[in-house]
Amino acid sequence: MFSLGWQRSARVAYAARVLMVVALFGSDFEADAQTTFQMFGHLEAVAEQDGGENYSGFSIGEHDFFVTSQLTDRISFLSEMVINPQSGEGGFKTSLERVRLAFNYSGNHYLIVGKMHTPVNYWNDRFHHGRYLFPTIDRPQSFSHLIPIHTLGFRLQGQNLGDLRFGYDIVVGNGLSSNDQGDDSWQKSVTTACHVKPWEGSRIGVSYYRDVIFDNMVSSHGGHGGAHRHDVYDGDVNVNLLSASAGYENARWEMLYEYSISMQSYPDSAGAASSSSYSTYLYLGLRLKNQADVVYGLVDWLEIPEEDLHLMPQQLAKFGLGWRHEFAGQIHTKTQVERYTGFRDDLMMPPADKWELKLQLAYVF
Amino acid sequence: MLAMSMSGWSQSLPPAAVIVGNNIGFEQLTEAQVRRCLRGEVSRWTGGSDLSVTVVLPSTRLPECEATAQFLVSSPRPASLQKYWLGLVFEGRAKAPIFGQSQQDVLDAVLDKPGALGIVYGISVPEEYRIEVVRE
């Protein structure tokens, strides 16, 4: 027998079908629905010197249950449920990171509804919770500060159009102040993005995102962490984010460049100046001749000015060197040395002074 | 021919490969068109049957997968082909392909699924399912 998805055994595929039938309580289940299940996960170990203090530890990373199903010839389903360890008293948190239905109305054009990643840059559109697919151990720092990670709404998408493989995405959805239960406002976030793939393994794109953050409060669609300044300003924040990405991969080289500038204004302030924060990220990898090992370097830079009333003013620079070994199966090891520092001490957050050695096992099955 | 532009970055179809299709609406495809379809770049058989494209590939455990990986992702590593497809599906930009555990499984999957396109090696293929490939 042949298997579905990533060479799952026929028995698992059969069990999945039975589960689907049970879930549908005997409704008209299409016997040949093409359904796949994957689990992405990772484990980590870290040794750290932060200022004068030393730390070390082991951790369970995000575990991501990823499901796709072809419901009809034109309609498909995709979901991503993540179980995440919590800090503090511990325990785990479960979240639905993506739930979307896509309607393929013509050719390579789609209408998508549900919760999705905002396609503002290459990383957020491609990797998000799939550590196995990450080229490095961590996301760029901009994900904790500038990048609007999710949107719940609808999306028009086109891809691989013409010789340049032109693609577009137009997304209208709940804004950064909303949550997954709804949005109490007419105001919606808007994302427009386009990209081309002029060479095999390449993708070059730009995007524009706009939103209004009510009362300077972000909710579940904002960055995963990062500090905000609700204490100094509790009015609305107009956000205009411009991003550009360039990715390239061939048998020898891997490259990814991300740039974002977030221009914010504060209409409810007593004349506070608008501010511009930016982040830039560069990854370069060299695949060795054995094809299974990649050595790489990264530079990750974030700058949030003092006049920013939404994000915590800081300048953060991260430099890293790493080695990724890809086993023949679906498991990678990554080893990374990182230096966190800052070159400005005139901002609210003092410059970082940290070294880290990290090991990660990332897998999917 | 397919209504959309179908130029592909050049890679030659392995000489032993046979392309099989089920009700795709085309009896002949160019090498570049086959490549674009099997790389998940085409969602529907526009200009043909208008069915959605289902890709069927040999399992990465089969020795023929090396030639398929070279053709589709310019790498002799089957793991690269699997990672390529995993990324595409995770991104939500393509329907998951079917991987056959044997050449017969690949052929059976194509014969079972209207709109399917697959690549097989060293196996007898019913003439009505064979897609003529214009090699470039």
Interface residues (C-beta under 8 A of the other chain):
Chain A: M1 F2 S3 L4 G5 W6 Q7 D32 Q34 T36 Q38 F66 T68 Q70 D73 R74 S76 L78 R98 R100 A102 N104 S106 G107 N108 Y110 I112 M116 D125 R126 F127 G130 Y132 L133 Q159 N160 L161 G162 D163 R165 W199 E200 G201 N250 A251 Q291 A292 E326 F327 A328 G329 Q330 V364
Chain B: A3 M4 S5 S7 W9 R36 E41 V42 S43 R44 T46 L51 S52 T54 V56 S59 T60 R61 S74 S75 P76 R77 P78 A79 S80 Q82 K83 L86 G87 V89 F90 E91 G92 R93 K95 A96 I98 F99 G100 Q101 S102 D105 V106 D108 A109 D112 K113 G115
